[in-house]
Amino acid sequence: MQLFERIVEQYSNEEMIKQIGAIFQYMSTDLAVSQFTETARMRLIDSIALQLRHYLEQNEQSMETGGGMDQEDEANLLSTYRKIIAFTAFVLLFFSFS
């Protein structure tokens, strides 16, 4: 689980993030393993949400000072948004069928 967490934190490749999200979803179907995968997935979601909050606050501050987002900030924000979608998709899918 720690290896998956490190990969998600360090890389922003959309396909890789989606595949790791799919692995977490698959592993969550096994009750013996799901307690570990759910804990790790929730830690990842919390970490990604904090990153997203940071980038949004940074964007708000730059807008208030009259500046805008540069390309790097925009890429970071988009990457973080994609990561959170990859790891929350299963939760949304699960509750839509309940």
C-alpha positions as CSV (number, residue, x, y, z in Angstrom):
1,M,0.0,0.0,0.0
2,Q,2.8,2.4,0.8
3,L,4.3,1.9,-2.7
4,F,0.9,2.8,-4.3
5,E,0.7,5.9,-2.0
6,R,4.2,7.0,-3.1
7,I,3.4,6.6,-6.7
8,V,0.2,8.6,-6.5
9,E,2.0,11.4,-4.6
10,Q,4.9,11.6,-7.0
11,Y,3.4,11.1,-10.4
12,S,0.5,12.8,-12.2
13,N,0.1,10.5,-15.2
14,E,-3.7,10.2,-15.6
15,E,-3.6,6.6,-16.9
16,M,-1.4,5.4,-14.0
17,I,-3.5,7.1,-11.4
18,K,-6.7,5.5,-12.9
19,Q,-5.1,2.1,-12.9
20,I,-4.0,2.4,-9.3
21,G,-7.6,3.6,-8.4
22,A,-8.9,0.5,-10.2
23,I,-6.5,-1.7,-8.2
24,F,-7.7,-0.2,-5.0
25,Q,-11.3,-0.8,-6.1
26,Y,-10.6,-4.5,-7.0
27,M,-8.7,-5.1,-3.7
28,S,-11.6,-3.6,-1.8
29,T,-13.9,-6.4,-3.0
30,D,-12.0,-8.9,-0.8
31,L,-13.2,-8.5,2.8
32,A,-9.9,-9.7,4.3
33,V,-7.9,-7.1,2.4
34,S,-10.5,-4.3,2.2
35,Q,-9.8,-3.0,5.7
36,F,-6.2,-2.2,4.7
37,T,-7.0,-0.9,1.2
38,E,-9.8,1.4,2.5
39,T,-7.5,2.8,5.2
40,A,-4.8,3.5,2.6
41,R,-7.3,4.9,0.1
42,M,-8.8,7.3,2.7
43,R,-5.3,8.5,3.7
44,L,-4.6,9.1,0.0
45,I,-7.9,11.0,-0.5
46,D,-7.1,13.1,2.6
47,S,-3.6,13.9,1.3
48,I,-4.9,14.8,-2.2
49,A,-7.7,16.9,-0.7
50,L,-5.1,18.9,1.3
51,Q,-3.0,19.4,-1.9
52,L,-6.1,20.5,-3.8
53,R,-7.0,23.0,-1.0
54,H,-3.4,24.4,-1.0
55,Y,-3.5,24.9,-4.8
56,L,-7.0,26.6,-4.6
57,E,-5.9,28.9,-1.8
58,Q,-2.7,29.7,-3.8
59,N,-4.8,30.5,-6.8
60,E,-7.2,32.7,-4.8
61,Q,-4.2,34.7,-3.4
62,S,-2.7,35.2,-6.8
63,M,-6.1,36.4,-8.2
64,E,-6.5,38.9,-5.3
65,T,-3.0,40.4,-6.0
66,G,-4.0,40.9,-9.7
67,G,-2.0,38.0,-11.0
68,G,-3.2,34.8,-12.5
69,M,-2.3,31.2,-12.5
70,D,0.8,30.3,-14.5
71,Q,0.9,27.1,-16.5
72,E,2.7,25.2,-13.7
73,D,0.1,26.1,-11.1
74,E,-2.7,25.2,-13.5
75,A,-1.1,21.8,-14.3
76,N,-0.7,21.1,-10.6
77,L,-4.3,22.0,-9.9
78,L,-5.6,19.8,-12.7
79,S,-3.3,16.9,-11.7
80,T,-4.5,17.0,-8.2
81,Y,-8.2,17.2,-9.3
82,R,-7.7,14.1,-11.5
83,K,-6.1,12.2,-8.6
84,I,-9.0,12.9,-6.3
85,I,-11.5,11.9,-9.0
86,A,-9.7,8.6,-9.5
87,F,-9.9,7.7,-5.8
88,T,-13.4,8.9,-5.0
89,A,-15.0,7.4,-8.1
90,F,-15.5,4.0,-6.4
91,V,-17.3,5.7,-3.4
92,L,-19.6,7.5,-5.7
93,L,-20.3,4.4,-7.8
94,F,-20.9,2.3,-4.7
95,F,-23.5,4.7,-3.2
96,S,-25.3,5.2,-6.5
97,F,-26.2,1.5,-6.6
98,S,-27.2,1.3,-2.9
